[in-house]
Amino acid sequence: MSILYNVFLYFARFLTAEALEATFRLPSGERHQQLLDHINTLPDDRRIPAIEDFIFSINREGVQKRFDNIKGVYMFLEYSTISSKIDSVDVKTDSFRVAVTIARPRALDQDHATEMLWQDEMLDIISTIRRQMRDDLDVENSVWWLRFPATLTPFVAPSLGNSLGWTMEFDIQGTDIV
């Protein structure tokens, strides 16, 4: 399985079946069904019911279109650079840069106290995810799901449903994962 497939599966563990429904709204073949079947076998020990939607994409245009239907808390997962290095004994280590955002759309007329309370709620959720990821090591695939440092930054996105939340940027690191 590819690193993208594994990252998708890993973060699907934090979501309820309902939150994943929109991600699978347009079936497209056998691999699509295999992914869905695989997700349905994942343990329920990390589900966060407050998260109502999941966006796994780097396609800004497609992401913006999804926001017409998002009303509650969502997880938005983006990825970027993969860097590799080889050590003195010829072991290749790959680092995959990932950003996970927990946010929710907000009305334009909210007061500052409401914004602060929502930001606090989003920070609690992303902190829960970070705590659970902190010691995760996939021994079978030689993957550390969260390599510190990890940076938490406020997320304000007027173009994405006027969303407010937090983004955690970090590296997923593993031995020859790409």
VENURSUL-V998050 format. One record per backbone hydrogen bond with DSSP energy under -1.0 kcal/mol. CO is the residue of the C=O (numbers start at 1). NH is the residue of the N-H. E is the energy in kcal/mol with one decimal. If there is no record, write none. Layout:
BEGIN
[[CO | NH | E] [CO | NH | E]]
END
This chain:
BEGIN
[[2 | 6 | -2.3] [3 | 7 | -2.6] [4 | 8 | -2.6] [5 | 9 | -2.4] [6 | 10 | -2.6] [7 | 11 | -2.4] [8 | 12 | -1.8] [11 | 14 | -1.6] [12 | 15 | -1.6] [14 | 48 | -2.2] [16 | 20 | -1.3] [21 | 24 | -1.1] [22 | 25 | -1.1] [29 | 33 | -1.9] [30 | 34 | -2.6] [31 | 35 | -2.3] [32 | 36 | -2.1] [33 | 37 | -2.8] [34 | 38 | -2.6] [35 | 39 | -2.5] [36 | 40 | -2.0] [38 | 41 | -1.1] [39 | 42 | -1.5] [48 | 51 | -2.0] [53 | 75 | -2.4] [55 | 77 | -3.4] [58 | 60 | -1.1] [59 | 63 | -2.5] [60 | 64 | -2.5] [61 | 65 | -1.6] [62 | 66 | -1.4] [65 | 68 | -1.3] [66 | 69 | -1.8] [73 | 52 | -2.9] [74 | 103 | -2.0] [75 | 55 | -2.9] [76 | 101 | -2.8] [77 | 57 | -1.6] [78 | 99 | -2.6] [81 | 97 | -3.0] [83 | 95 | -3.1] [85 | 93 | -3.0] [87 | 90 | -1.8] [91 | 87 | -2.1] [92 | 176 | -1.8] [93 | 85 | -2.0] [94 | 174 | -2.3] [95 | 83 | -2.7] [96 | 172 | -2.5] [97 | 80 | -2.4] [98 | 170 | -2.3] [99 | 78 | -2.8] [100 | 168 | -3.0] [101 | 76 | -2.6] [102 | 166 | -2.5] [103 | 74 | -3.0] [104 | 164 | -2.0] [107 | 110 | -1.0] [111 | 115 | -2.0] [112 | 116 | -2.4] [113 | 117 | -2.3] [114 | 118 | -2.5] [115 | 119 | -2.8] [116 | 120 | -2.4] [117 | 121 | -2.1] [118 | 122 | -2.6] [119 | 123 | -2.5] [120 | 124 | -2.0] [121 | 125 | -1.8] [122 | 126 | -2.5] [123 | 127 | -2.2] [124 | 128 | -1.9] [125 | 129 | -2.1] [126 | 130 | -2.4] [127 | 131 | -2.6] [128 | 132 | -2.0] [129 | 133 | -2.2] [130 | 134 | -1.8] [133 | 136 | -2.1] [136 | 145 | -1.2] [137 | 139 | -1.2] [138 | 143 | -1.9] [142 | 175 | -1.7] [143 | 138 | -3.4] [144 | 173 | -2.3] [151 | 169 | -2.7] [153 | 167 | -3.0] [155 | 165 | -2.2] [157 | 160 | -1.4] [157 | 163 | -1.8] [161 | 106 | -1.1] [163 | 157 | -2.3] [164 | 104 | -1.7] [165 | 155 | -2.9] [166 | 102 | -2.7] [167 | 153 | -2.7] [168 | 100 | -2.6] [169 | 151 | -2.5] [170 | 98 | -2.8] [171 | 147 | -2.3] [172 | 96 | -3.1] [173 | 144 | -3.8] [174 | 94 | -3.0]]
END
